[in-house]
Amino acid sequence: MRLTPVLTTALAASATALAAVPSADAATRVIVRGAGFGHGVGLSQYGAYGFAKRGTDHPAILKHYYRGTQLQTLDSEPTVRVLLQTTGTARVSNVSRIAGGRALDPGTTYTARGFGSQIVLRTSSGTSIGRFAAPLRLVGADGGLRLLGRAGNGVTNGRYRGDLELRPGSVGVNAINAVGLESYIRGVISAESPASWPAAALRAQAVVARTYAITTNKPGVGFDHYPDVRSQVYNGMRAEYPSTDAAVRATARQVVTYQGKPVVTYFFSTSGGRTENVENSFIGSDPKPWLKSVADPHDSESPKHRWGPYRWTLAQAKRRFGSWVKGSFRGVKVVRRGASPRIVYADIIGSRGRTRVSGPQIRARLGLDDTWVSFRVIGTTSSPSKGSTSGGAAPRGFLGLSAATATPRAVLRGSAGPLGPSRWLRIERRAADGSWATEFETRAAPDGTYRAGVRRAGTYRVRVGTDTGPPVRVR
């Protein structure tokens, strides 16, 4: 869920199939464009930022993204358990005592290892403190307990409020931070949204993080959450800032509810302009009335509002799609889009068949930022003319001559897709200064194939909207 900026361009989304591409020896380009960053469900953090900049308060922001919900206040503050480390030996300092037992020296570093159902605690010099039934709870001293070594979210020497619970783990011991909900949220907000953002955006983040924490527990495993994007990012005391602490205080114990009950409040970075229904992004999930697609008018604040284009050869595309491609890669047909329109299902088209995959699978396989993505294939090859003109579709403005009187030097042929209803393509020629100018326009056949004659030598390419195919040389 963490925000990461990139450079972006405009999106040209389409749900139509890609046309079949030319043979493998032709020059072909696969163009990928997209929008958004994240799963697309619930609150868009950059959208909330845009609302807050325009004076919208956090209750109104939350009502926009979570339809039909209300804010309510918890009667009490629960404890949250966060798995910070799974390690052979846990090392901790600034703890005051064993819960219900002996006092400890905050200035001493202690080590803990798991043995069966027990925890062995020693000082760092090797002095035995004892063997204890798990879980062993060490109470943090003033200033926060200090967990040494590499934590689960990549933090070293982290300080955390609350206590440390030690349980035997798969590789030795699990170090779990047991902390009050409000202190936990103090360690989340700036790890998920910049602390410099407007107060209303930080307050909205506080409420959704708090609600998410109490509605997505992991029962039966000894902890509730991970400290990273598997749950939500938690950096302990190093994440605390005056602005984010103020957001916690201003929203103390507030949670999002639907019909009187706290509900899961998914959130993510960037919507691309519209959020998505939960069932379209988390495939197999039941629809949720508060997690419906909504317009996100201020999401353009995000540097990932639009991204791409990425340009691949057919060989590169086949390598990226991997085992999904049967035979030679031909394109992608989007079978179903959601409301945003993120890909729900698509077919990967090969010369020997198709493979149906989900949008989230495509995002993961290709390393894309979102499932709001379009694929376009443009292929072109040239061959010497045999005295024919431009084929079945007469070009407009063909070198200032009519198609009937022009004698082409060569014929450009290939396919492009997806195309709009008009199916017009531009044929461009490169000038001496390296710029490109429209030579003429021609119309593709319904299946996306085209054939157009050119009279002059030079370098040509095909343009479809903002996308251009690879250059080909006519001698």
Disulfide bonds with the S-S distance in Angstrom:
none
